[in-house]
Amino acid sequence: MGGSVAAARSKLLGLGQERSAAGWFGDAALEAVADAGLTLADIDGIATYPGGINQPPGFASGIGVAELQDALRLELDWYAGGIESPGQ
């Protein structure tokens, strides 16, 4: 599917609405994609940490892979999300 950064940004920035976590993280992702000179169609995978949970203590709750993928309408070949384990 892919798409332009501008089209995805307009979807994330709902006028007159409070920004959601997906809005903040999605906007940061869009800025990073644009800064790298890429389009959303160039993105084949994403990783999130710590994901959509309130752990570990001291980290703000973020968004998970599925939420970011949906917000940006990405077609992914791979993804990784969540807390690292001691073996990593």
N, C-alpha and C positions, 0 to 999 in steps of 0.2 A: 504494500500500500504506500508507505512512505509519505512524502509530502513536503511542502515548504515549511521553513521555520516560521515565517510570518503567519501562515494559516494556522499552525499549531498554537502559536502565541495568542492569536485572537480567540481561540477556543478556551485557553487557560485564563485569560484576563477578563472574566465576566464583569461587565460594567455594573457598578452599584452593589456589588456583592463583596462580602469579606473573603479574603484569600484563604484557600484551604492549603493543607500541607502539599497536596498535589500541585497546586498553583505555584507555590514557592519553589519546590524542588523541580517542577517542570520548567519554570522560567529559568532556573539556574542551568538546567540541562540544555535548553534552547540556546542560551548565551554561550555555553561551552561548544556546542555544535557549530554555531555561527563563527565563533572565535577561531575555531580550527579550520574554517573554510569548507565545512562539510554540509551535507543536507541530511534530513532525517532518513532518507532512503539509503544513505551510506552506513547507518548504524545497524549492526547485525547482532548485538548483544548488550546487556546491561548488568551491572552488579549494584546492589544496595547494601548499606550497613548503617545502623543495625536492623533495618527493615521496619515494618509497621508495628513495632512493639516498643514498650517502655523500658527496655533493658539494653545494656547494662545501666546501673544507677548512674545518674549524671548526664546521660544522653537524652536529648529531646526525642520524642517519638517521631520517627520519620515516616516514609511511605515504603511499601514493599514493591517488589518487581512488577506484580500484576497491576497495581495502581499506576505506576509510572508508565508502563507499557500502554495501558488503556488511555491515559491522559495524552500521550504523544502519538497514539495510534501506530505503534511500531510493530513490524513483523520481525520477530527475533529468531535467530538460529541457536542462541544460547542465553542463559541467564544464571545469576547466582545471587542469593540474598540470605540475610540472617547473620546470626552471631557466629564468629569463628570458634572452632573447638580447640582444645589444648594441643591437639596433634597437628595443627596447621602451622 
